[in-house]
Amino acid sequence: MITLHGIPRSRSLRVSWTLEELRLDWQYHKVDFASGEHRSAEYLALNPCGKIPTLLDDDLVMTESAAICLYLAERYGPTQLLPQSIEDKAQHHRWVQLVTSELEQPLWTMGKHRFALPEPQRVPQMLETAAWEFDKICNELECLLPDTDTLFDNFTVADILLTHTLNWAVKFEQQLPAKLAAYRKRNSRRPALAAALEKEMAS
């Protein structure tokens, strides 16, 4: 049995979406942050960092959303959510790294200095810097984005990560360049994303 521990609309949605694209049987456990469940002994035994998401696949415990998505694709759908040639896989992993290391980080900086950090550690001036960083990487990715519906011949984990992160940006009221904006809207219509969100919100 596959169990995903997460919070609706958080990074766990990347994993939920991957599970739905692969049409796997899985269950969702909503972690109650308000009650401190993420700091409970039971949860820390699974994820010592106390972060979201955590995936249990029988005896395997996985953390870090991008790593979980890649694991699921490699184990359950290598011909579905990953490119097939070694050259395309190399470029695919490059996109994964760009999204998680470059595109996501200024957004998370915004989140930390808006609500996630304790108030004494929040620096309002960081929001302007983070917005500048986000615009810079968006303009770079706009040049790299292919003139196709997806990053590769088939829809991949990299598309899930990129679309999810761009949706996060829109929620944070960040402006996207034209190609990235169209790409986000197109891939946000996938039925598997709607199914994943419905399952998370129902928990």
HELIX and SHEET records of a PDB file:
HELIX    1   1 SER A   12  GLU A   21  1                                  10    
HELIX    2   2 GLU A   37  ARG A   39  5                                   3    
HELIX    3   3 ALA A   41  LEU A   46  1                                   6    
HELIX    4   4 SER A   65  TYR A   76  1                                  12    
HELIX    5   5 ILE A   86  GLN A   97  1                                  12    
HELIX    6   6 LEU A   98  LEU A  103  3                                   6    
HELIX    7   7 GLU A  104  GLY A  111  1                                   8    
HELIX    8   8 LYS A  112  ALA A  116  3                                   5    
HELIX    9   9 GLU A  119  GLN A  121  5                                   3    
HELIX   10  10 GLN A  125  LEU A  144  1                                  20    
HELIX   11  11 VAL A  157  LYS A  171  1                                  15    
HELIX   12  12 ALA A  178  ASN A  187  1                                  10    
HELIX   13  13 PRO A  191  ALA A  202  1                                  12    
SHEET    1   A 4 TRP A  26  LYS A  30  0                                        
SHEET    2   A 4 ILE A   2  GLY A   6  1                                        
SHEET    3   A 4 THR A  54  ASP A  57 -1                                        
SHEET    4   A 4 LEU A  60  THR A  63 -1                                        
END                                                                             
